[in-house]
Amino acid sequence: MDGRDRMGGRSKRRASVVVASALAGLLVAGCGGGPQAGGDPGARALPAGQSCQSLRTDMDRMLSRGVQPKVEAAQAGRKLPPQQQAEVDQYNRLLAQYLGARCHM
């Protein structure tokens, strides 16, 4: 074995380490990316005058008035009268705001 063979082996290992490091860096950068990179967009802002507590209170009030069976019926694909569908839509809007703002965390 001459000096070039040994040197070539070290160069190959060094190149492998550089490539592995670059791939690891790209992987980490991809995982920490923002919404453009497919990452989590983060919590959404609540509408003016709303808070997590006010949303929760409104949802609890609707649940106590019996909106849950209507929501389940709508999810099952049943046709609801316009008034009941409006209640379901309102509950779903509140729930989307609550979850989007990360109030549940």
C-alpha positions as CSV (number, residue, x, y, z in Angstrom):
1,M,0.0,0.0,0.0
2,D,1.5,3.4,-0.9
3,G,0.8,6.8,0.7
4,R,-1.8,7.7,-1.8
5,D,-4.0,4.8,-0.8
6,R,-4.0,5.7,2.8
7,M,-4.5,9.3,2.0
8,G,-7.4,8.5,-0.3
9,G,-9.1,6.5,2.5
10,R,-8.9,9.5,4.8
11,S,-10.2,11.8,2.2
12,K,-13.1,9.5,1.5
13,R,-14.0,9.3,5.2
14,R,-13.7,13.1,5.5
15,A,-16.0,13.5,2.5
16,S,-18.5,11.1,4.0
17,V,-18.5,13.1,7.3
18,V,-19.0,16.3,5.3
19,V,-21.9,14.8,3.3
20,A,-23.5,13.3,6.5
21,S,-23.2,16.6,8.3
22,A,-24.8,18.5,5.4
23,L,-27.7,16.0,5.2
24,A,-28.2,16.3,9.0
25,G,-28.3,20.1,8.7
26,L,-30.9,19.9,5.9
27,L,-33.0,17.5,7.9
28,V,-33.0,19.8,11.0
29,A,-33.7,22.8,8.9
30,G,-36.7,21.1,7.2
31,C,-38.1,20.0,10.6
32,G,-37.9,23.5,12.0
33,G,-39.3,25.3,9.0
34,G,-42.2,27.6,9.0
35,P,-45.5,27.2,7.2
36,Q,-43.8,27.6,3.9
37,A,-41.7,24.5,4.5
38,G,-44.8,22.4,5.5
39,G,-44.2,23.0,9.3
40,D,-46.8,24.0,11.9
41,P,-48.2,27.5,11.2
42,G,-48.5,28.2,15.0
43,A,-51.4,29.6,16.9
44,R,-53.9,31.8,15.2
45,A,-54.9,35.1,16.7
46,L,-58.4,35.3,18.2
47,P,-61.0,37.7,16.8
48,A,-61.1,41.1,18.6
49,G,-63.0,40.9,21.9
50,Q,-62.6,37.1,22.2
51,S,-60.5,35.2,24.6
52,C,-60.0,31.5,25.2
53,Q,-62.2,31.7,28.2
54,S,-65.0,33.5,26.4
55,L,-64.9,30.9,23.6
56,R,-65.0,28.1,26.1
57,T,-68.0,29.7,27.9
58,D,-69.9,30.1,24.6
59,M,-69.2,26.5,23.6
60,D,-70.2,25.2,27.1
61,R,-73.5,27.2,26.8
62,M,-74.3,25.7,23.5
63,L,-73.5,22.2,24.8
64,S,-75.8,22.7,27.7
65,R,-78.6,23.7,25.3
66,G,-78.2,20.4,23.4
67,V,-76.0,21.2,20.4
68,Q,-73.9,18.0,20.6
69,P,-76.5,15.6,19.2
70,K,-77.1,18.1,16.3
71,V,-73.4,18.2,15.6
72,E,-73.2,14.4,15.6
73,A,-76.2,14.2,13.3
74,A,-74.6,16.7,10.9
75,Q,-71.3,14.7,11.0
76,A,-73.3,11.6,10.2
77,G,-74.6,13.3,7.0
78,R,-78.2,13.9,8.2
79,K,-80.1,16.9,6.9
80,L,-80.9,19.4,9.6
81,P,-83.5,22.2,9.6
82,P,-81.9,25.6,8.9
83,Q,-82.1,26.7,12.5
84,Q,-80.3,23.6,13.8
85,Q,-77.7,23.7,11.0
86,A,-77.0,27.4,12.0
87,E,-76.4,26.3,15.6
88,V,-74.0,23.5,14.4
89,D,-72.2,26.0,12.1
90,Q,-71.8,28.4,15.0
91,Y,-70.5,25.7,17.3
92,N,-68.0,24.5,14.7
93,R,-66.8,28.1,14.1
94,L,-66.2,28.6,17.9
95,L,-64.4,25.2,18.1
96,A,-62.2,26.0,15.2
97,Q,-61.2,29.4,16.8
98,Y,-60.6,27.7,20.1
99,L,-58.4,25.0,18.6
100,G,-56.7,27.3,16.1
101,A,-55.7,29.6,18.9
102,R,-54.3,26.7,20.9
103,C,-56.6,27.3,23.8
104,H,-56.7,23.6,24.6
105,M,-52.9,23.5,25.3
